[in-house]
């Protein structure tokens, strides 16, 4: 049996990455002998659907469980459909998390812990305040190069929640 853990690094001493779909790495581990493989999370750079793509990738790797910090609703749906157990709200090193799993110290969930687009910059919900170049609809160019649209009647106070451009 294999489990997947969202990781900030490539070793068992690396800290768990709390973002499922946008974590840096996945460690796929056999808890019985602690042998593992490291996979670069290719879906982390996607503009949308990162959680779904990450879940599909791990389903293709035949993992039985995923351990992470936070997971969104689309990833939960995809993981659940694949029959993969989900353990959330974890922290610590990968080694510590595996030990908790082996000792039965984790409780599975079928619920998301965050909303959609959580792992995107600014919380994914438009955390960048716009400069307000248009009137009426709250449309504006955000600080930091992000651009977004917010419905409402506040003039020039739109919140940028769109794609971040460097």
N, C-alpha and C positions, 0 to 999 in steps of 0.2 A: 504494500500500500504506500502511496506517495501523497505528500501534502505540499501545498505551495504557500509560500510566505512572501509578502511584499517587503522588499528590503532596500535600504539605502546604500548597501555595498555588496561585495561578492563573497563574503565569508560568514561563517557562523557567529563571529564576534561583531558583525555589523548590526547597527540598530534597525529595527523594524521601520519601514516607511509607512506612515499612517494612511497614505493615499493609495487605494487599490488600483484604479485605472491609470493613474499617472505616476506610479512608483518608478524608481530608477531600474530596479532589478526584481526578478522573481527567483527565489531559491526553491527548487523542487527537491524535497528531502524524503528519504526513507527513514522514518523515525526509529525503526528497529536497529539499524546499524549506523545511522547518521551520515550515510553517503548522500551526496547531493550534486545537483547540476545547477548551473547559473545561467539564467536567460535574461538578456537585455529586453526590457519592456518596449517593444517596437510601437505599441499603441500610445505611449505617453505623449508623443508629439502630435497626435491627431487633434484636429480642431473640434471634433465632436465624436461621441461614441467610443471613447477610450475604454470605459468600463466594460462595454459589451465585447469589444475586440479582445481585451485582456482575458475576459471570462471564456471566450471561445478558444483562445490560444491554450489556456490551462485545461480546458475540456479535452482538447486534442492531445495533451500530454498525459491524459488519464489520471489526473489527480483525484483523490477522494475528498479532500478538504482544502479550504483556503483560509488562511489566517492573516488578518490585516488590522489596520486601525479603523478605517472608515470605508464604507461601500455604499454606492448610490443605488437607486431603485432599478435602473435598467440592468446593472451588473447582477443584482440580487436575482432578478427574474431569469437572466441567462444562466447563472450558476445553478439555481434551483432546478431549471428545466433539464440541466445536464446531470442532475443527481449529486451535485457537489455540496458538501456541508460547508457552512460559512460560520467563521468565528471572528467577531469584530471587537473593537475597542481594546486592542492589545497594544502593549508597548514593551520596551526592553530590547535585549539583543535577540538575534534569531535563535541562538542556543537556549536562552531562558524561555522563550516562547514554546519551543519544541518540548522542553521538559515539562512545562505546564500542560501541554497537550497530552503528552504521554502519561502524566499522573492524573488525568481526568479533571484538571482544574479549569477547563474552558467549557463554556456553554454555547451550543450552536444557536443561530438565529435565522429567521426567514424574513427579517425586516431590514430595510436600509437604515443607515445611521446618519445620512446626510441627503440633501436634495440633489437634483441634477446639476451637473457642471461644477461640483464642489472643488475638484482639484485644479481648476483653472485659476489663473492669477486673480487676486482680489476676491477670493471666495466664490467666483463664478457667478455672482449675482450682481455684478455691476458695482464693484467697490471703488471705482475711480470716479471722482467728481468731475463733471464736464465743464468746459469753459463757456458753453452756452452761446453758440453763434447763430442759432435760429430762434424764431419766436413761436410761441403757441405750443407746439408738440413736445417740447422738452428735448429736442434733438441737439446734440453738440459734440464737439471733438473733445475727448477726455485728455487729461494730463497723462503723460507717459506714452502718448501715441496711440492709445486705445480709442476706439470709436464705438458708440452705442446709441441706442434709441430707447427712450422711455416714454410711455404714453402718459399724458397728463396735461394739465393746463399751466404748469409752472413755467414761466418764461426763462429760457436760458439756464435751467438748472438740471438738465438731463443727466442721468448717470450712465457712464460708459460701461457697458457690460459685454461688449462685442469682442471681436478678435483682437488680440494684442499684437502689435507690430513693433519689431525692434528697429 
